Amino acid sequence: MTAGEAPVALVVFTRDLRVLDNPALVAAARGGRVVCAFVRDAAIVRGRPFDARRDAFLTECLSDLDAALGRLGTRLVVRAGEWVDEVVHLAAEAGARAVHLSDDVTPYARRRFARLEAAAGTRLEIRRHPGLSVVPPGAVLPAGGDHYHVFTPYHRRWLAAPRRPVLAAPRLRDGGGDLPGLPVPPGPRPAGIDHGGERAARARLDAWLRDALPDYARRRDALERPGGARLSAALHFGCLSPLAVVEAAARRPGADGFVRQLCWRDFYLQVLSARPDAAWDDYVARPGAPRRDPGVLAAWREGRTGVPIVDAAMRQLTAEGLVPNRARMVVASYLTKTLGQDWRCGARHFLDHLLDADLAVNNLNWQWTAGHGTGSHPKRVLSPTRQARRFDPGGDYVRRHVPELAALDASVIHEPWRLGAAALARLGYPLAQDGLMAVQP
Ligand SMILES: Cc1cc2nc3c(=O)[nH]c(=O)nc-3n(C[C@H](O)[C@H](O)[C@H](O)COP(=O)(O)OP(=O)(O)OC[C@H]3O[C@@H](n4cnc5c(N)ncnc54)[C@H](O)[C@@H]3O)c2cc1C
């Protein structure tokens, strides 16, 4: 920096890939010139490679962010490698004295922040900002506790909690000059996935609020053409600010049920923030050891249990990477309660395949369904056939994902075992007895 030049601040984007309502970006812009960066973390890729769909979605988010930053006066510098080293190097290259980031609650993100803070020492100021949730984890607390473990009282307090204003995209003064970075080409897109990035997510949100929100309560649980906003991946990658989504929905007819779902997201984030161990350990231990039967788990994963609604959802998961909430509940209850398998096996499989895979939301939903969350009913089991008749009454969802059963009509499609073993063998579909898994796949 030469005398008289404004100081440079580095913004490191993580899963806050947006320019609207991004407190880290706004804070950095206030200080002078900015360098905006994203570092593809080698440790994450090494640990468990992103599946192709998620990788394509992320790449599209980065390319969209680069374009948005371009309109505001700068660009996105993309690097790849050991995340902490890259951030510290970039700060040095840019002559930055401060690094601005969005705060996060996952155990890995917290370890990474701690390592960054240690590496930064006193030379570099590390500043974390809100933006991950509507109400920051820890901002509303029960008397004498460090988090809420029951949703209803949390929801009540959350609705009344003060909120920061939604922030406009700031004007940016580029401080990066010609710092080198990797290109972010939109890349090949696997068939059928949603577009990544803030622009696509905002367009979807606006259209959905206008056309579908009033019908949300009635359509949300439908399995075929569910009435949700289909914005969970955009929220996970931060293409949308959850606060901005809540503010955009507020006071419209039908908004309460939708906003309540975003409160569930915040609820799980505040649980994980206070109890990082709950990512993989039982939040509430229950008696009895869960089982891990390889054959049972394989049949469930591959969608050949012989229970049509379960098989439809599991095949949709691997084929499309998104599954309606009701179907997630049914397959999770089936795996853990009906088949008695360890919830961790199901959660892991979901994380490997979901486009919206989110450690807090996924693993704590799994725990709640399995009966390990305090707010849940440990004995409640969802009957797959009853759920199927209620939420896929015509059988279209099963017909689409389980082609072996496509010719069956609604009276029998959810209980094909009633046709008998010989008929099922001709269809090439496993025989399950009374909604229990087939012994012989
Ligand atoms: C076993 C299981 C695993 C799940 N794993 C994930 C996951 O990895 N990532 C993920 O984003 N969601 C997960 N969910 C929650 C939910 O299924 C998805 O968020 C929802 O299907 C996304 O569709 P939508 O955007 O149309 O939701 P909408 O109904 O439009 O809801 C709006 C938003 O609220 C949030 N939300 C909705 N339902 C829930 C919920 N039950 N808990 C917390 N937040 C919620 C999501 O961010 C969602 O985008 C899981 C649910 C279950 C039962």
The ligand as an SDF file (V2000), in Angstrom:
LIG
                    3D

 53 58  0  0  0  0  0  0  0  0999 V2000
  -33.9640  -37.1790    7.4950 C   0  0  0  0  0  0  0  0  0  0  0  0
  -33.9440  -35.7510    6.9400 C   0  0  0  0  0  0  0  0  0  0  0  0
  -32.7720  -35.2340    6.4100 C   0  0  0  0  0  0  0  0  0  0  0  0
  -32.7370  -33.9150    5.9180 C   0  0  0  0  0  0  0  0  0  0  0  0
  -31.5500  -33.4240    5.4040 N   0  0  0  0  0  0  0  0  0  0  0  0
  -31.4890  -32.1260    4.9870 C   0  0  0  0  0  0  0  0  0  0  0  0
  -30.2590  -31.5700    4.5090 C   0  0  0  0  0  0  0  0  0  0  0  0
  -29.2050  -32.2160    4.4720 O   0  0  0  0  0  0  0  0  0  0  0  0
  -30.2800  -30.2710    4.0800 N   0  0  0  0  0  0  0  0  0  0  0  0
  -31.4100  -29.5040    4.1160 C   0  0  0  0  0  0  0  0  0  0  0  0
  -31.3740  -28.3370    3.7330 O   0  0  0  0  0  0  0  0  0  0  0  0
  -32.5780  -30.0100    4.5820 N   0  0  0  0  0  0  0  0  0  0  0  0
  -32.6540  -31.2800    5.0120 C   0  0  0  0  0  0  0  0  0  0  0  0
  -33.8310  -31.7820    5.5020 N   0  0  0  0  0  0  0  0  0  0  0  0
  -34.9870  -30.8640    5.6510 C   0  0  0  0  0  0  0  0  0  0  0  0
  -35.9420  -30.7920    4.4600 C   0  0  0  0  0  0  0  0  0  0  0  0
  -36.2660  -32.0660    3.9960 O   0  0  0  0  0  0  0  0  0  0  0  0
  -35.3960  -29.9650    3.3020 C   0  0  0  0  0  0  0  0  0  0  0  0
  -34.8840  -28.7330    3.7790 O   0  0  0  0  0  0  0  0  0  0  0  0
  -36.5500  -29.6530    2.3290 C   0  0  0  0  0  0  0  0  0  0  0  0
  -37.0000  -30.8630    1.7640 O   0  0  0  0  0  0  0  0  0  0  0  0
  -36.0690  -28.7190    1.2470 C   0  0  0  0  0  0  0  0  0  0  0  0
  -37.1050  -28.4380    0.3520 O   0  0  0  0  0  0  0  0  0  0  0  0
  -37.6520  -26.9580    0.1730 P   0  0  0  0  0  0  0  0  0  0  0  0
  -36.5230  -26.0250   -0.0330 O   0  0  0  0  0  0  0  0  0  0  0  0
  -38.7360  -27.0250   -0.8420 O   0  0  0  0  0  0  0  0  0  0  0  0
  -38.2610  -26.6930    1.6210 O   0  0  0  0  0  0  0  0  0  0  0  0
  -39.4270  -25.7060    2.0900 P   0  0  0  0  0  0  0  0  0  0  0  0
  -40.5260  -26.5380    2.6020 O   0  0  0  0  0  0  0  0  0  0  0  0
  -39.7370  -24.6930    1.0590 O   0  0  0  0  0  0  0  0  0  0  0  0
  -38.7600  -24.9970    3.3730 O   0  0  0  0  0  0  0  0  0  0  0  0
  -37.9850  -23.7980    3.2600 C   0  0  0  0  0  0  0  0  0  0  0  0
  -36.6170  -24.0250    3.8520 C   0  0  0  0  0  0  0  0  0  0  0  0
  -36.7270  -24.3180    5.2330 O   0  0  0  0  0  0  0  0  0  0  0  0
  -35.7190  -25.2310    5.6050 C   0  0  0  0  0  0  0  0  0  0  0  0
  -36.3210  -26.4900    6.0710 N   0  0  0  0  0  0  0  0  0  0  0  0
  -37.3940  -27.1310    5.5410 C   0  0  0  0  0  0  0  0  0  0  0  0
  -37.6730  -28.2510    6.2420 N   0  0  0  0  0  0  0  0  0  0  0  0
  -36.7720  -28.3050    7.2410 C   0  0  0  0  0  0  0  0  0  0  0  0
  -36.5320  -29.2180    8.2950 C   0  0  0  0  0  0  0  0  0  0  0  0
  -37.2920  -30.3200    8.4850 N   0  0  0  0  0  0  0  0  0  0  0  0
  -35.5030  -28.9810    9.1230 N   0  0  0  0  0  0  0  0  0  0  0  0
  -34.7310  -27.8780    8.9640 C   0  0  0  0  0  0  0  0  0  0  0  0
  -34.8910  -26.9870    7.9870 N   0  0  0  0  0  0  0  0  0  0  0  0
  -35.9010  -27.1970    7.1340 C   0  0  0  0  0  0  0  0  0  0  0  0
  -34.8750  -25.5010    4.3550 C   0  0  0  0  0  0  0  0  0  0  0  0
  -33.7680  -24.6280    4.3430 O   0  0  0  0  0  0  0  0  0  0  0  0
  -35.8450  -25.1790    3.2520 C   0  0  0  0  0  0  0  0  0  0  0  0
  -35.2480  -24.8310    2.0460 O   0  0  0  0  0  0  0  0  0  0  0  0
  -33.9050  -33.1110    5.9780 C   0  0  0  0  0  0  0  0  0  0  0  0
  -35.0890  -33.6500    6.5060 C   0  0  0  0  0  0  0  0  0  0  0  0
  -35.1070  -34.9550    6.9800 C   0  0  0  0  0  0  0  0  0  0  0  0
  -36.4020  -35.5120    7.5620 C   0  0  0  0  0  0  0  0  0  0  0  0
  1  2  1  0
  2  3  1  0
  2 52  2  0
  3  4  2  0
  4  5  1  0
  4 50  1  0
  5  6  2  0
  6  7  1  0
  6 13  1  0
  7  8  2  0
  7  9  1  0
  9 10  1  0
 10 11  2  0
 10 12  1  0
 12 13  2  0
 13 14  1  0
 14 15  1  0
 14 50  1  0
 15 16  1  0
 16 17  1  0
 16 18  1  0
 18 19  1  0
 18 20  1  0
 20 21  1  0
 20 22  1  0
 22 23  1  0
 23 24  1  0
 24 25  2  0
 24 26  1  0
 24 27  1  0
 27 28  1  0
 28 29  2  0
 28 30  1  0
 28 31  1  0
 31 32  1  0
 32 33  1  0
 33 34  1  0
 33 48  1  0
 34 35  1  0
 35 36  1  0
 35 46  1  0
 36 37  1  0
 36 45  1  0
 37 38  2  0
 38 39  1  0
 39 40  1  0
 39 45  2  0
 40 41  1  0
 40 42  2  0
 42 43  1  0
 43 44  2  0
 44 45  1  0
 46 47  1  0
 46 48  1  0
 48 49  1  0
 50 51  2  0
 51 52  1  0
 52 53  1  0
M  END
$$$$
